[in-house]
Amino acid sequence: MTISLENYPQLKLIAWNRREGDSLSESEALSLYERNWSYVDQNSLSDHERAFIEHLVKTVGNGVFHV
């Protein structure tokens, strides 16, 4: 599954070095969240993006979120 950065504002912010319109794999998305969690504004996470992160942790991270 490819992930569009446009659908996840906080992911888009931490993927600042990607080109406009780029997409990521689920594994790449989880890795970005984990490496850059300190830059994610958790209060600004939408319910949609929060559920997406939970999905990534369960399916890609085997239930573990390395932050």
PDBQT receptor file of N, H, CA, C and O in Angstrom, charges set to zero:
ATOM      1  N   MET A   1       0.850  -1.182   0.000  1.00  0.00    +0.000 N 
ATOM      2  CA  MET A   1       0.000   0.000   0.000  1.00  0.00    +0.000 C 
ATOM      3  C   MET A   1       0.891   1.239   0.000  1.00  0.00    +0.000 C 
ATOM      4  O   MET A   1       1.823   1.338   0.798  1.00  0.00    +0.000 OA
ATOM      5  N   THR A   2       0.609   2.166  -0.881  1.00  0.00    +0.000 N 
ATOM      6  H   THR A   2      -0.148   2.086  -1.529  1.00  0.00    +0.000 HD
ATOM      7  CA  THR A   2       1.373   3.411  -0.888  1.00  0.00    +0.000 C 
ATOM      8  C   THR A   2       0.580   4.491  -0.174  1.00  0.00    +0.000 C 
ATOM      9  O   THR A   2      -0.646   4.556  -0.269  1.00  0.00    +0.000 OA
ATOM     10  N   ILE A   3       1.302   5.332   0.540  1.00  0.00    +0.000 N 
ATOM     11  H   ILE A   3       2.297   5.279   0.617  1.00  0.00    +0.000 HD
ATOM     12  CA  ILE A   3       0.712   6.363   1.380  1.00  0.00    +0.000 C 
ATOM     13  C   ILE A   3       0.987   7.725   0.759  1.00  0.00    +0.000 C 
ATOM     14  O   ILE A   3       2.137   8.064   0.479  1.00  0.00    +0.000 OA
ATOM     15  N   SER A   4      -0.059   8.500   0.545  1.00  0.00    +0.000 N 
ATOM     16  H   SER A   4      -0.993   8.225   0.773  1.00  0.00    +0.000 HD
ATOM     17  CA  SER A   4       0.096   9.863   0.053  1.00  0.00    +0.000 C 
ATOM     18  C   SER A   4       0.325  10.801   1.232  1.00  0.00    +0.000 C 
ATOM     19  O   SER A   4      -0.450  10.814   2.188  1.00  0.00    +0.000 OA
ATOM     20  N   LEU A   5       1.377  11.569   1.156  1.00  0.00    +0.000 N 
ATOM     21  H   LEU A   5       2.007  11.558   0.380  1.00  0.00    +0.000 HD
ATOM     22  CA  LEU A   5       1.685  12.513   2.232  1.00  0.00    +0.000 C 
ATOM     23  C   LEU A   5       0.585  13.555   2.408  1.00  0.00    +0.000 C 
ATOM     24  O   LEU A   5       0.414  14.103   3.497  1.00  0.00    +0.000 OA
ATOM     25  N   GLU A   6      -0.146  13.822   1.360  1.00  0.00    +0.000 N 
ATOM     26  H   GLU A   6      -0.008  13.376   0.475  1.00  0.00    +0.000 HD
ATOM     27  CA  GLU A   6      -1.199  14.840   1.411  1.00  0.00    +0.000 C 
ATOM     28  C   GLU A   6      -2.316  14.470   2.385  1.00  0.00    +0.000 C 
ATOM     29  O   GLU A   6      -3.031  15.347   2.872  1.00  0.00    +0.000 OA
ATOM     30  N   ASN A   7      -2.467  13.185   2.668  1.00  0.00    +0.000 N 
ATOM     31  H   ASN A   7      -1.886  12.473   2.273  1.00  0.00    +0.000 HD
ATOM     32  CA  ASN A   7      -3.552  12.728   3.545  1.00  0.00    +0.000 C 
ATOM     33  C   ASN A   7      -3.213  12.794   5.028  1.00  0.00    +0.000 C 
ATOM     34  O   ASN A   7      -4.094  12.626   5.871  1.00  0.00    +0.000 OA
ATOM     35  N   TYR A   8      -1.947  13.035   5.355  1.00  0.00    +0.000 N 
ATOM     36  H   TYR A   8      -1.232  13.172   4.670  1.00  0.00    +0.000 HD
ATOM     37  CA  TYR A   8      -1.490  12.989   6.748  1.00  0.00    +0.000 C 
ATOM     38  C   TYR A   8      -0.597  14.196   7.030  1.00  0.00    +0.000 C 
ATOM     39  O   TYR A   8       0.608  14.135   6.786  1.00  0.00    +0.000 OA
ATOM     40  N   PRO A   9      -1.164  15.285   7.537  1.00  0.00    +0.000 N 
ATOM     41  CA  PRO A   9      -0.426  16.548   7.702  1.00  0.00    +0.000 C 
ATOM     42  C   PRO A   9       0.842  16.446   8.547  1.00  0.00    +0.000 C 
ATOM     43  O   PRO A   9       1.863  17.027   8.180  1.00  0.00    +0.000 OA
ATOM     44  N   GLN A  10       0.806  15.732   9.655  1.00  0.00    +0.000 N 
ATOM     45  H   GLN A  10      -0.024  15.260   9.954  1.00  0.00    +0.000 HD
ATOM     46  CA  GLN A  10       2.007  15.638  10.492  1.00  0.00    +0.000 C 
ATOM     47  C   GLN A  10       3.084  14.805   9.801  1.00  0.00    +0.000 C 
ATOM     48  O   GLN A  10       4.270  15.117   9.908  1.00  0.00    +0.000 OA
ATOM     49  N   LEU A  11       2.687  13.763   9.104  1.00  0.00    +0.000 N 
ATOM     50  H   LEU A  11       1.723  13.509   9.017  1.00  0.00    +0.000 HD
ATOM     51  CA  LEU A  11       3.645  12.966   8.335  1.00  0.00    +0.000 C 
ATOM     52  C   LEU A  11       4.274  13.829   7.243  1.00  0.00    +0.000 C 
ATOM     53  O   LEU A  11       5.477  13.747   6.991  1.00  0.00    +0.000 OA
ATOM     54  N   LYS A  12       3.463  14.643   6.607  1.00  0.00    +0.000 N 
ATOM     55  H   LYS A  12       2.487  14.710   6.812  1.00  0.00    +0.000 HD
ATOM     56  CA  LYS A  12       3.983  15.532   5.562  1.00  0.00    +0.000 C 
ATOM     57  C   LYS A  12       5.017  16.495   6.142  1.00  0.00    +0.000 C 
ATOM     58  O   LYS A  12       6.031  16.771   5.501  1.00  0.00    +0.000 OA
ATOM     59  N   LEU A  13       4.773  17.006   7.341  1.00  0.00    +0.000 N 
ATOM     60  H   LEU A  13       3.949  16.782   7.862  1.00  0.00    +0.000 HD
ATOM     61  CA  LEU A  13       5.725  17.927   7.973  1.00  0.00    +0.000 C 
ATOM     62  C   LEU A  13       7.062  17.260   8.266  1.00  0.00    +0.000 C 
ATOM     63  O   LEU A  13       8.111  17.870   8.061  1.00  0.00    +0.000 OA
ATOM     64  N   ILE A  14       7.040  16.021   8.740  1.00  0.00    +0.000 N 
ATOM     65  H   ILE A  14       6.187  15.525   8.906  1.00  0.00    +0.000 HD
ATOM     66  CA  ILE A  14       8.305  15.355   9.069  1.00  0.00    +0.000 C 
ATOM     67  C   ILE A  14       8.968  14.747   7.834  1.00  0.00    +0.000 C 
ATOM     68  O   ILE A  14      10.114  14.301   7.894  1.00  0.00    +0.000 OA
ATOM     69  N   ALA A  15       8.249  14.733   6.729  1.00  0.00    +0.000 N 
ATOM     70  H   ALA A  15       7.319  15.096   6.680  1.00  0.00    +0.000 HD
ATOM     71  CA  ALA A  15       8.818  14.270   5.461  1.00  0.00    +0.000 C 
ATOM     72  C   ALA A  15       9.148  15.484   4.592  1.00  0.00    +0.000 C 
ATOM     73  O   ALA A  15       8.958  15.461   3.376  1.00  0.00    +0.000 OA
ATOM     74  N   TRP A  16       9.638  16.527   5.223  1.00  0.00    +0.000 N 
ATOM     75  H   TRP A  16       9.794  16.546   6.211  1.00  0.00    +0.000 HD
ATOM     76  CA  TRP A  16       9.896  17.810   4.557  1.00  0.00    +0.000 C 
ATOM     77  C   TRP A  16      10.865  17.678   3.383  1.00  0.00    +0.000 C 
ATOM     78  O   TRP A  16      10.837  18.503   2.470  1.00  0.00    +0.000 OA
ATOM     79  N   ASN A  17      11.707  16.670   3.392  1.00  0.00    +0.000 N 
ATOM     80  H   ASN A  17      11.729  15.999   4.134  1.00  0.00    +0.000 HD
ATOM     81  CA  ASN A  17      12.708  16.543   2.339  1.00  0.00    +0.000 C 
ATOM     82  C   ASN A  17      12.201  15.756   1.132  1.00  0.00    +0.000 C 
ATOM     83  O   ASN A  17      12.952  15.514   0.187  1.00  0.00    +0.000 OA
ATOM     84  N   ARG A  18      10.949  15.363   1.161  1.00  0.00    +0.000 N 
ATOM     85  H   ARG A  18      10.339  15.560   1.928  1.00  0.00    +0.000 HD
ATOM     86  CA  ARG A  18      10.345  14.657   0.029  1.00  0.00    +0.000 C 
ATOM     87  C   ARG A  18       9.731  15.663  -0.929  1.00  0.00    +0.000 C 
ATOM     88  O   ARG A  18       9.352  16.767  -0.536  1.00  0.00    +0.000 OA
ATOM     89  N   ARG A  19       9.638  15.269  -2.184  1.00  0.00    +0.000 N 
ATOM     90  H   ARG A  19       9.946  14.372  -2.503  1.00  0.00    +0.000 HD
ATOM     91  CA  ARG A  19       9.032  16.139  -3.190  1.00  0.00    +0.000 C 
ATOM     92  C   ARG A  19       7.509  16.156  -3.054  1.00  0.00    +0.000 C 
ATOM     93  O   ARG A  19       6.906  15.201  -2.565  1.00  0.00    +0.000 OA
ATOM     94  N   GLU A  20       6.916  17.232  -3.486  1.00  0.00    +0.000 N 
ATOM     95  H   GLU A  20       7.406  18.007  -3.884  1.00  0.00    +0.000 HD
ATOM     96  CA  GLU A  20       5.457  17.364  -3.513  1.00  0.00    +0.000 C 
ATOM     97  C   GLU A  20       4.876  16.213  -4.325  1.00  0.00    +0.000 C 
ATOM     98  O   GLU A  20       5.337  15.929  -5.431  1.00  0.00    +0.000 OA
ATOM     99  N   GLY A  21       3.876  15.561  -3.780  1.00  0.00    +0.000 N 
ATOM    100  H   GLY A  21       3.502  15.791  -2.882  1.00  0.00    +0.000 HD
ATOM    101  CA  GLY A  21       3.227  14.463  -4.480  1.00  0.00    +0.000 C 
ATOM    102  C   GLY A  21       3.868  13.105  -4.259  1.00  0.00    +0.000 C 
ATOM    103  O   GLY A  21       3.365  12.099  -4.760  1.00  0.00    +0.000 OA
ATOM    104  N   ASP A  22       4.976  13.055  -3.513  1.00  0.00    +0.000 N 
ATOM    105  H   ASP A  22       5.385  13.872  -3.106  1.00  0.00    +0.000 HD
ATOM    106  CA  ASP A  22       5.620  11.771  -3.224  1.00  0.00    +0.000 C 
ATOM    107  C   ASP A  22       4.706  10.889  -2.384  1.00  0.00    +0.000 C 
ATOM    108  O   ASP A  22       3.830  11.375  -1.668  1.00  0.00    +0.000 OA
ATOM    109  N   SER A  23       4.925   9.607  -2.486  1.00  0.00    +0.000 N 
ATOM    110  H   SER A  23       5.636   9.212  -3.067  1.00  0.00    +0.000 HD
ATOM    111  CA  SER A  23       4.213   8.659  -1.636  1.00  0.00    +0.000 C 
ATOM    112  C   SER A  23       5.234   7.754  -0.961  1.00  0.00    +0.000 C 
ATOM    113  O   SER A  23       6.383   7.655  -1.393  1.00  0.00    +0.000 OA
ATOM    114  N   LEU A  24       4.795   7.099   0.105  1.00  0.00    +0.000 N 
ATOM    115  H   LEU A  24       3.862   7.180   0.456  1.00  0.00    +0.000 HD
ATOM    116  CA  LEU A  24       5.662   6.235   0.899  1.00  0.00    +0.000 C 
ATOM    117  C   LEU A  24       5.014   4.871   1.061  1.00  0.00    +0.000 C 
ATOM    118  O   LEU A  24       3.802   4.724   0.905  1.00  0.00    +0.000 OA
ATOM    119  N   SER A  25       5.826   3.883   1.373  1.00  0.00    +0.000 N 
ATOM    120  H   SER A  25       6.810   4.003   1.500  1.00  0.00    +0.000 HD
ATOM    121  CA  SER A  25       5.277   2.592   1.781  1.00  0.00    +0.000 C 
ATOM    122  C   SER A  25       4.866   2.706   3.247  1.00  0.00    +0.000 C 
ATOM    123  O   SER A  25       5.252   3.656   3.928  1.00  0.00    +0.000 OA
ATOM    124  N   GLU A  26       4.097   1.754   3.728  1.00  0.00    +0.000 N 
ATOM    125  H   GLU A  26       3.784   0.982   3.175  1.00  0.00    +0.000 HD
ATOM    126  CA  GLU A  26       3.712   1.772   5.139  1.00  0.00    +0.000 C 
ATOM    127  C   GLU A  26       4.939   1.668   6.034  1.00  0.00    +0.000 C 
ATOM    128  O   GLU A  26       5.004   2.313   7.081  1.00  0.00    +0.000 OA
ATOM    129  N   SER A  27       5.898   0.870   5.633  1.00  0.00    +0.000 N 
ATOM    130  H   SER A  27       5.845   0.346   4.782  1.00  0.00    +0.000 HD
ATOM    131  CA  SER A  27       7.130   0.709   6.409  1.00  0.00    +0.000 C 
ATOM    132  C   SER A  27       7.907   2.022   6.491  1.00  0.00    +0.000 C 
ATOM    133  O   SER A  27       8.417   2.382   7.553  1.00  0.00    +0.000 OA
ATOM    134  N   GLU A  28       7.995   2.731   5.374  1.00  0.00    +0.000 N 
ATOM    135  H   GLU A  28       7.581   2.439   4.512  1.00  0.00    +0.000 HD
ATOM    136  CA  GLU A  28       8.685   4.028   5.368  1.00  0.00    +0.000 C 
ATOM    137  C   GLU A  28       7.955   5.038   6.242  1.00  0.00    +0.000 C 
ATOM    138  O   GLU A  28       8.586   5.820   6.954  1.00  0.00    +0.000 OA
ATOM    139  N   ALA A  29       6.627   5.022   6.190  1.00  0.00    +0.000 N 
ATOM    140  H   ALA A  29       6.115   4.387   5.612  1.00  0.00    +0.000 HD
ATOM    141  CA  ALA A  29       5.839   5.958   6.995  1.00  0.00    +0.000 C 
ATOM    142  C   ALA A  29       6.058   5.710   8.482  1.00  0.00    +0.000 C 
ATOM    143  O   ALA A  29       6.286   6.653   9.239  1.00  0.00    +0.000 OA
ATOM    144  N   LEU A  30       5.993   4.453   8.909  1.00  0.00    +0.000 N 
ATOM    145  H   LEU A  30       5.808   3.686   8.294  1.00  0.00    +0.000 HD
ATOM    146  CA  LEU A  30       6.209   4.147  10.322  1.00  0.00    +0.000 C 
ATOM    147  C   LEU A  30       7.616   4.546  10.743  1.00  0.00    +0.000 C 
ATOM    148  O   LEU A  30       7.807   5.093  11.829  1.00  0.00    +0.000 OA
ATOM    149  N   SER A  31       8.580   4.282   9.909  1.00  0.00    +0.000 N 
ATOM    150  H   SER A  31       8.424   3.838   9.027  1.00  0.00    +0.000 HD
ATOM    151  CA  SER A  31       9.963   4.640  10.221  1.00  0.00    +0.000 C 
ATOM    152  C   SER A  31      10.119   6.150  10.393  1.00  0.00    +0.000 C 
ATOM    153  O   SER A  31      10.817   6.604  11.300  1.00  0.00    +0.000 OA
ATOM    154  N   LEU A  32       9.475   6.920   9.532  1.00  0.00    +0.000 N 
ATOM    155  H   LEU A  32       8.908   6.551   8.795  1.00  0.00    +0.000 HD
ATOM    156  CA  LEU A  32       9.531   8.385   9.657  1.00  0.00    +0.000 C 
ATOM    157  C   LEU A  32       8.892   8.850  10.957  1.00  0.00    +0.000 C 
ATOM    158  O   LEU A  32       9.457   9.687  11.661  1.00  0.00    +0.000 OA
ATOM    159  N   TYR A  33       7.726   8.317  11.279  1.00  0.00    +0.000 N 
ATOM    160  H   TYR A  33       7.267   7.637  10.708  1.00  0.00    +0.000 HD
ATOM    161  CA  TYR A  33       7.078   8.683  12.543  1.00  0.00    +0.000 C 
ATOM    162  C   TYR A  33       7.987   8.359  13.722  1.00  0.00    +0.000 C 
ATOM    163  O   TYR A  33       8.149   9.178  14.627  1.00  0.00    +0.000 OA
ATOM    164  N   GLU A  34       8.575   7.181  13.716  1.00  0.00    +0.000 N 
ATOM    165  H   GLU A  34       8.444   6.516  12.981  1.00  0.00    +0.000 HD
ATOM    166  CA  GLU A  34       9.416   6.763  14.839  1.00  0.00    +0.000 C 
ATOM    167  C   GLU A  34      10.658   7.641  14.978  1.00  0.00    +0.000 C 
ATOM    168  O   GLU A  34      10.988   8.078  16.080  1.00  0.00    +0.000 OA
ATOM    169  N   ARG A  35      11.340   7.898  13.875  1.00  0.00    +0.000 N 
ATOM    170  H   ARG A  35      11.072   7.543  12.980  1.00  0.00    +0.000 HD
ATOM    171  CA  ARG A  35      12.576   8.689  13.931  1.00  0.00    +0.000 C 
ATOM    172  C   ARG A  35      12.336  10.154  14.258  1.00  0.00    +0.000 C 
ATOM    173  O   ARG A  35      13.212  10.826  14.803  1.00  0.00    +0.000 OA
ATOM    174  N   ASN A  36      11.160  10.645  13.930  1.00  0.00    +0.000 N 
ATOM    175  H   ASN A  36      10.449  10.099  13.487  1.00  0.00    +0.000 HD
ATOM    176  CA  ASN A  36      10.895  12.078  14.057  1.00  0.00    +0.000 C 
ATOM    177  C   ASN A  36       9.750  12.393  15.018  1.00  0.00    +0.000 C 
ATOM    178  O   ASN A  36       9.177  13.481  14.958  1.00  0.00    +0.000 OA
ATOM    179  N   TRP A  37       9.416  11.462  15.897  1.00  0.00    +0.000 N 
ATOM    180  H   TRP A  37       9.882  10.578  15.946  1.00  0.00    +0.000 HD
ATOM    181  CA  TRP A  37       8.265  11.631  16.779  1.00  0.00    +0.000 C 
ATOM    182  C   TRP A  37       8.349  12.908  17.611  1.00  0.00    +0.000 C 
ATOM    183  O   TRP A  37       7.322  13.521  17.904  1.00  0.00    +0.000 OA
ATOM    184  N   SER A  38       9.538  13.308  17.986  1.00  0.00    +0.000 N 
ATOM    185  H   SER A  38      10.371  12.811  17.748  1.00  0.00    +0.000 HD
ATOM    186  CA  SER A  38       9.679  14.516  18.811  1.00  0.00    +0.000 C 
ATOM    187  C   SER A  38       9.249  15.777  18.055  1.00  0.00    +0.000 C 
ATOM    188  O   SER A  38       8.997  16.810  18.676  1.00  0.00    +0.000 OA
ATOM    189  N   TYR A  39       9.163  15.704  16.734  1.00  0.00    +0.000 N 
ATOM    190  H   TYR A  39       9.367  14.865  16.230  1.00  0.00    +0.000 HD
ATOM    191  CA  TYR A  39       8.740  16.851  15.924  1.00  0.00    +0.000 C 
ATOM    192  C   TYR A  39       7.257  16.811  15.578  1.00  0.00    +0.000 C 
ATOM    193  O   TYR A  39       6.724  17.772  15.024  1.00  0.00    +0.000 OA
ATOM    194  N   VAL A  40       6.592  15.716  15.897  1.00  0.00    +0.000 N 
ATOM    195  H   VAL A  40       7.025  14.935  16.347  1.00  0.00    +0.000 HD
ATOM    196  CA  VAL A  40       5.161  15.581  15.613  1.00  0.00    +0.000 C 
ATOM    197  C   VAL A  40       4.378  16.327  16.687  1.00  0.00    +0.000 C 
ATOM    198  O   VAL A  40       4.573  16.103  17.881  1.00  0.00    +0.000 OA
ATOM    199  N   ASP A  41       3.494  17.212  16.251  1.00  0.00    +0.000 N 
ATOM    200  H   ASP A  41       3.335  17.395  15.281  1.00  0.00    +0.000 HD
ATOM    201  CA  ASP A  41       2.620  17.925  17.182  1.00  0.00    +0.000 C 
ATOM    202  C   ASP A  41       1.440  17.009  17.495  1.00  0.00    +0.000 C 
ATOM    203  O   ASP A  41       0.449  16.980  16.765  1.00  0.00    +0.000 OA
ATOM    204  N   GLN A  42       1.561  16.273  18.577  1.00  0.00    +0.000 N 
ATOM    205  H   GLN A  42       2.365  16.297  19.170  1.00  0.00    +0.000 HD
ATOM    206  CA  GLN A  42       0.553  15.272  18.913  1.00  0.00    +0.000 C 
ATOM    207  C   GLN A  42      -0.823  15.888  19.157  1.00  0.00    +0.000 C 
ATOM    208  O   GLN A  42      -1.839  15.231  18.930  1.00  0.00    +0.000 OA
ATOM    209  N   ASN A  43      -0.871  17.127  19.610  1.00  0.00    +0.000 N 
ATOM    210  H   ASN A  43      -0.046  17.661  19.794  1.00  0.00    +0.000 HD
ATOM    211  CA  ASN A  43      -2.152  17.803  19.827  1.00  0.00    +0.000 C 
ATOM    212  C   ASN A  43      -2.844  18.151  18.516  1.00  0.00    +0.000 C 
ATOM    213  O   ASN A  43      -4.056  18.367  18.490  1.00  0.00    +0.000 OA
ATOM    214  N   SER A  44      -2.081  18.206  17.427  1.00  0.00    +0.000 N 
ATOM    215  H   SER A  44      -1.097  18.031  17.448  1.00  0.00    +0.000 HD
ATOM    216  CA  SER A  44      -2.649  18.543  16.123  1.00  0.00    +0.000 C 
ATOM    217  C   SER A  44      -2.988  17.318  15.283  1.00  0.00    +0.000 C 
ATOM    218  O   SER A  44      -3.517  17.452  14.179  1.00  0.00    +0.000 OA
ATOM    219  N   LEU A  45      -2.691  16.128  15.793  1.00  0.00    +0.000 N 
ATOM    220  H   LEU A  45      -2.261  16.019  16.690  1.00  0.00    +0.000 HD
ATOM    221  CA  LEU A  45      -3.009  14.916  15.039  1.00  0.00    +0.000 C 
ATOM    222  C   LEU A  45      -4.523  14.773  14.903  1.00  0.00    +0.000 C 
ATOM    223  O   LEU A  45      -5.254  14.838  15.891  1.00  0.00    +0.000 OA
ATOM    224  N   SER A  46      -4.978  14.581  13.685  1.00  0.00    +0.000 N 
ATOM    225  H   SER A  46      -4.384  14.528  12.882  1.00  0.00    +0.000 HD
ATOM    226  CA  SER A  46      -6.404  14.322  13.470  1.00  0.00    +0.000 C 
ATOM    227  C   SER A  46      -6.715  12.894  13.915  1.00  0.00    +0.000 C 
ATOM    228  O   SER A  46      -5.813  12.068  14.055  1.00  0.00    +0.000 OA
ATOM    229  N   ASP A  47      -7.981  12.616  14.132  1.00  0.00    +0.000 N 
ATOM    230  H   ASP A  47      -8.714  13.286  14.019  1.00  0.00    +0.000 HD
ATOM    231  CA  ASP A  47      -8.384  11.251  14.475  1.00  0.00    +0.000 C 
ATOM    232  C   ASP A  47      -7.973  10.284  13.370  1.00  0.00    +0.000 C 
ATOM    233  O   ASP A  47      -7.573   9.150  13.636  1.00  0.00    +0.000 OA
ATOM    234  N   HIS A  48      -8.078  10.747  12.132  1.00  0.00    +0.000 N 
ATOM    235  H   HIS A  48      -8.403  11.668  11.916  1.00  0.00    +0.000 HD
ATOM    236  CA  HIS A  48      -7.716   9.937  10.966  1.00  0.00    +0.000 C 
ATOM    237  C   HIS A  48      -6.229   9.575  10.991  1.00  0.00    +0.000 C 
ATOM    238  O   HIS A  48      -5.862   8.420  10.777  1.00  0.00    +0.000 OA
ATOM    239  N   GLU A  49      -5.379  10.566  11.254  1.00  0.00    +0.000 N 
ATOM    240  H   GLU A  49      -5.676  11.504  11.428  1.00  0.00    +0.000 HD
ATOM    241  CA  GLU A  49      -3.937  10.306  11.272  1.00  0.00    +0.000 C 
ATOM    242  C   GLU A  49      -3.551   9.473  12.494  1.00  0.00    +0.000 C 
ATOM    243  O   GLU A  49      -2.676   8.611  12.404  1.00  0.00    +0.000 OA
ATOM    244  N   ARG A  50      -4.185   9.718  13.613  1.00  0.00    +0.000 N 
ATOM    245  H   ARG A  50      -4.896  10.417  13.687  1.00  0.00    +0.000 HD
ATOM    246  CA  ARG A  50      -3.912   8.930  14.826  1.00  0.00    +0.000 C 
ATOM    247  C   ARG A  50      -4.273   7.451  14.586  1.00  0.00    +0.000 C 
ATOM    248  O   ARG A  50      -3.524   6.557  14.980  1.00  0.00    +0.000 OA
ATOM    249  N   ALA A  51      -5.408   7.204  13.947  1.00  0.00    +0.000 N 
ATOM    250  H   ALA A  51      -6.016   7.930  13.626  1.00  0.00    +0.000 HD
ATOM    251  CA  ALA A  51      -5.820   5.830  13.628  1.00  0.00    +0.000 C 
ATOM    252  C   ALA A  51      -4.851   5.194  12.632  1.00  0.00    +0.000 C 
ATOM    253  O   ALA A  51      -4.569   3.998  12.707  1.00  0.00    +0.000 OA
ATOM    254  N   PHE A  52      -4.349   5.996  11.708  1.00  0.00    +0.000 N 
ATOM    255  H   PHE A  52      -4.578   6.968  11.648  1.00  0.00    +0.000 HD
ATOM    256  CA  PHE A  52      -3.376   5.501  10.738  1.00  0.00    +0.000 C 
ATOM    257  C   PHE A  52      -2.092   5.059  11.437  1.00  0.00    +0.000 C 
ATOM    258  O   PHE A  52      -1.541   4.006  11.114  1.00  0.00    +0.000 OA
ATOM    259  N   ILE A  53      -1.617   5.851  12.385  1.00  0.00    +0.000 N 
ATOM    260  H   ILE A  53      -2.065   6.706  12.647  1.00  0.00    +0.000 HD
ATOM    261  CA  ILE A  53      -0.412   5.493  13.139  1.00  0.00    +0.000 C 
ATOM    262  C   ILE A  53      -0.655   4.201  13.915  1.00  0.00    +0.000 C 
ATOM    263  O   ILE A  53       0.204   3.319  13.937  1.00  0.00    +0.000 OA
ATOM    264  N   GLU A  54      -1.808   4.086  14.546  1.00  0.00    +0.000 N 
ATOM    265  H   GLU A  54      -2.506   4.803  14.528  1.00  0.00    +0.000 HD
ATOM    266  CA  GLU A  54      -2.142   2.858  15.279  1.00  0.00    +0.000 C 
ATOM    267  C   GLU A  54      -2.150   1.652  14.342  1.00  0.00    +0.000 C 
ATOM    268  O   GLU A  54      -1.676   0.575  14.704  1.00  0.00    +0.000 OA
ATOM    269  N   HIS A  55      -2.688   1.836  13.145  1.00  0.00    +0.000 N 
ATOM    270  H   HIS A  55      -3.073   2.711  12.851  1.00  0.00    +0.000 HD
ATOM    271  CA  HIS A  55      -2.691   0.771  12.134  1.00  0.00    +0.000 C 
ATOM    272  C   HIS A  55      -1.261   0.376  11.771  1.00  0.00    +0.000 C 
ATOM    273  O   HIS A  55      -0.943  -0.811  11.700  1.00  0.00    +0.000 OA
ATOM    274  N   LEU A  56      -0.401   1.363  11.542  1.00  0.00    +0.000 N 
ATOM    275  H   LEU A  56      -0.659   2.328  11.599  1.00  0.00    +0.000 HD
ATOM    276  CA  LEU A  56       0.991   1.075  11.190  1.00  0.00    +0.000 C 
ATOM    277  C   LEU A  56       1.699   0.312  12.304  1.00  0.00    +0.000 C 
ATOM    278  O   LEU A  56       2.425  -0.649  12.048  1.00  0.00    +0.000 OA
ATOM    279  N   VAL A  57       1.482   0.744  13.531  1.00  0.00    +0.000 N 
ATOM    280  H   VAL A  57       0.893   1.524  13.739  1.00  0.00    +0.000 HD
ATOM    281  CA  VAL A  57       2.130   0.084  14.674  1.00  0.00    +0.000 C 
ATOM    282  C   VAL A  57       1.677  -1.378  14.763  1.00  0.00    +0.000 C 
ATOM    283  O   VAL A  57       2.495  -2.267  14.999  1.00  0.00    +0.000 OA
ATOM    284  N   LYS A  58       0.393  -1.622  14.576  1.00  0.00    +0.000 N 
ATOM    285  H   LYS A  58      -0.272  -0.900  14.384  1.00  0.00    +0.000 HD
ATOM    286  CA  LYS A  58      -0.130  -2.992  14.676  1.00  0.00    +0.000 C 
ATOM    287  C   LYS A  58       0.341  -3.876  13.529  1.00  0.00    +0.000 C 
ATOM    288  O   LYS A  58       0.736  -5.021  13.748  1.00  0.00    +0.000 OA
ATOM    289  N   THR A  59       0.302  -3.349  12.310  1.00  0.00    +0.000 N 
ATOM    290  H   THR A  59      -0.019  -2.418  12.133  1.00  0.00    +0.000 HD
ATOM    291  CA  THR A  59       0.566  -4.189  11.141  1.00  0.00    +0.000 C 
ATOM    292  C   THR A  59       2.030  -4.220  10.719  1.00  0.00    +0.000 C 
ATOM    293  O   THR A  59       2.532  -5.268  10.312  1.00  0.00    +0.000 OA
ATOM    294  N   VAL A  60       2.710  -3.106  10.809  1.00  0.00    +0.000 N 
ATOM    295  H   VAL A  60       2.303  -2.254  11.139  1.00  0.00    +0.000 HD
ATOM    296  CA  VAL A  60       4.107  -3.030  10.368  1.00  0.00    +0.000 C 
ATOM    297  C   VAL A  60       5.060  -3.187  11.548  1.00  0.00    +0.000 C 
ATOM    298  O   VAL A  60       6.092  -3.849  11.442  1.00  0.00    +0.000 OA
ATOM    299  N   GLY A  61       4.706  -2.578  12.658  1.00  0.00    +0.000 N 
ATOM    300  H   GLY A  61       3.868  -2.040  12.743  1.00  0.00    +0.000 HD
ATOM    301  CA  GLY A  61       5.582  -2.584  13.826  1.00  0.00    +0.000 C 
ATOM    302  C   GLY A  61       5.339  -3.733  14.785  1.00  0.00    +0.000 C 
ATOM    303  O   GLY A  61       5.952  -3.797  15.850  1.00  0.00    +0.000 OA
ATOM    304  N   ASN A  62       4.437  -4.652  14.410  1.00  0.00    +0.000 N 
ATOM    305  H   ASN A  62       3.939  -4.600  13.544  1.00  0.00    +0.000 HD
ATOM    306  CA  ASN A  62       4.120  -5.799  15.277  1.00  0.00    +0.000 C 
ATOM    307  C   ASN A  62       3.737  -5.366  16.687  1.00  0.00    +0.000 C 
ATOM    308  O   ASN A  62       4.082  -6.027  17.666  1.00  0.00    +0.000 OA
ATOM    309  N   GLY A  63       3.017  -4.243  16.778  1.00  0.00    +0.000 N 
ATOM    310  H   GLY A  63       2.737  -3.706  15.982  1.00  0.00    +0.000 HD
ATOM    311  CA  GLY A  63       2.527  -3.767  18.064  1.00  0.00    +0.000 C 
ATOM    312  C   GLY A  63       3.496  -2.904  18.845  1.00  0.00    +0.000 C 
ATOM    313  O   GLY A  63       3.200  -2.499  19.969  1.00  0.00    +0.000 OA
ATOM    314  N   VAL A  64       4.659  -2.615  18.260  1.00  0.00    +0.000 N 
ATOM    315  H   VAL A  64       4.899  -2.943  17.346  1.00  0.00    +0.000 HD
ATOM    316  CA  VAL A  64       5.683  -1.838  18.968  1.00  0.00    +0.000 C 
ATOM    317  C   VAL A  64       5.940  -0.530  18.221  1.00  0.00    +0.000 C 
ATOM    318  O   VAL A  64       6.170  -0.522  17.012  1.00  0.00    +0.000 OA
ATOM    319  N   PHE A  65       5.895   0.568  18.965  1.00  0.00    +0.000 N 
ATOM    320  H   PHE A  65       5.707   0.561  19.947  1.00  0.00    +0.000 HD
ATOM    321  CA  PHE A  65       6.182   1.897  18.415  1.00  0.00    +0.000 C 
ATOM    322  C   PHE A  65       7.464   2.386  19.067  1.00  0.00    +0.000 C 
ATOM    323  O   PHE A  65       7.468   2.750  20.243  1.00  0.00    +0.000 OA
ATOM    324  N   HIS A  66       8.541   2.394  18.315  1.00  0.00    +0.000 N 
ATOM    325  H   HIS A  66       8.538   2.098  17.360  1.00  0.00    +0.000 HD
ATOM    326  CA  HIS A  66       9.872   2.727  18.838  1.00  0.00    +0.000 C 
ATOM    327  C   HIS A  66      10.092   4.239  18.873  1.00  0.00    +0.000 C 
ATOM    328  O   HIS A  66      10.577   4.825  17.906  1.00  0.00    +0.000 OA
ATOM    329  N   VAL A  67       9.732   4.858  19.986  1.00  0.00    +0.000 N 
ATOM    330  H   VAL A  67       9.337   4.381  20.772  1.00  0.00    +0.000 HD
ATOM    331  CA  VAL A  67       9.998   6.297  20.152  1.00  0.00    +0.000 C 
ATOM    332  C   VAL A  67      10.665   6.549  21.480  1.00  0.00    +0.000 C 
ATOM    333  O   VAL A  67      10.972   7.694  21.810  1.00  0.00    +0.000 OA
TER     334      VAL A  67
